[in-house]
Amino acid sequence: MKKSKKVQFNVLKQDITVELQPKRRGIYWHYMNVPFNYGPFKTDDQAINDAKLYSQYGTTSKTLLAPTRRRR
């Protein structure tokens, strides 16, 4: 089995560090001091992009992130 990786990126002018853990079903990510894992993802890039999105908006829900329609 592959080893876990630590990845650091910048979101909203803050450095964020997450750990990527390959498991049987795919790749999971979690913040360094938080016991919750998010995933599975097929690639490291998908997991990192999800972590960036979650770090910036607090959710990865496409419904909540979609632009709202304006009423006329």
KEDO-574625 format. One line per 2 residues: number of its first residue (from 0); their letters; for each residue x, y, z of C-alpha. Coordinates in steps of 0.1 Angstrom, whole numbers, padded with zeros to 4 digits. Example, Ala and Ser with C-alpha at 12.3 -4.5 7.8 and 13.67 -1.06 7.14 Angstrom:
REM KEDO-574625
0> as> 0123:-0045:0078 ~ 0137:-0011:0071
END
This chain:
REM KEDO-574625
0> mk> 0000:0000:0000 ~ 0012:0035:-0008
2> ks> 0023:0059:0019 ~ 0004:0090:0029
4> kk> 0014:0125:0016 ~ 0013:0159:0032
6> vq> 0002:0187:0009 ~ 0003:0224:0016
8> fn> -0016:0250:-0004 ~ -0027:0286:0001
10> vl> -0064:0295:0003 ~ -0077:0330:0013
12> kq> -0041:0341:0022 ~ -0037:0312:0047
14> di> -0015:0281:0044 ~ -0035:0249:0047
16> tv> -0019:0215:0052 ~ -0038:0183:0045
18> el> -0028:0147:0044 ~ -0037:0124:0015
20> qp> -0041:0088:0025 ~ -0044:0061:-0002
22> kr> -0068:0033:0009 ~ -0084:0004:-0008
24> rg> -0114:0024:-0022 ~ -0094:0055:-0032
26> iy> -0076:0085:-0019 ~ -0089:0103:0012
28> wh> -0079:0136:0026 ~ -0080:0152:0061
30> ym> -0068:0182:0079 ~ -0038:0175:0101
32> nv> -0055:0177:0135 ~ -0090:0166:0125
34> pf> -0100:0130:0127 ~ -0125:0131:0098
36> ny> -0116:0118:0064 ~ -0131:0131:0031
38> gp> -0133:0109:0000 ~ -0128:0086:-0018
40> fk> -0113:0102:-0049 ~ -0097:0085:-0079
42> td> -0066:0108:-0081 ~ -0045:0130:-0058
44> dq> -0055:0160:-0079 ~ -0092:0154:-0073
46> ai> -0086:0151:-0036 ~ -0065:0183:-0035
48> nd> -0091:0203:-0055 ~ -0118:0191:-0031
50> ak> -0097:0201:-0001 ~ -0092:0236:-0016
52> ly> -0129:0240:-0024 ~ -0138:0229:0012
54> sq> -0112:0252:0027 ~ -0125:0282:0008
56> yg> -0162:0278:0010 ~ -0168:0253:0039
58> tt> -0188:0230:0016 ~ -0183:0210:-0016
60> sk> -0221:0209:-0024 ~ -0227:0220:-0060
62> tl> -0262:0231:-0051 ~ -0249:0256:-0025
64> la> -0220:0267:-0046 ~ -0241:0274:-0078
66> pt> -0247:0310:-0085 ~ -0281:0322:-0075
68> rr> -0306:0335:-0101 ~ -0317:0370:-0098
70> rr> -0354:0379:-0099 ~ -0365:0408:-0121
END
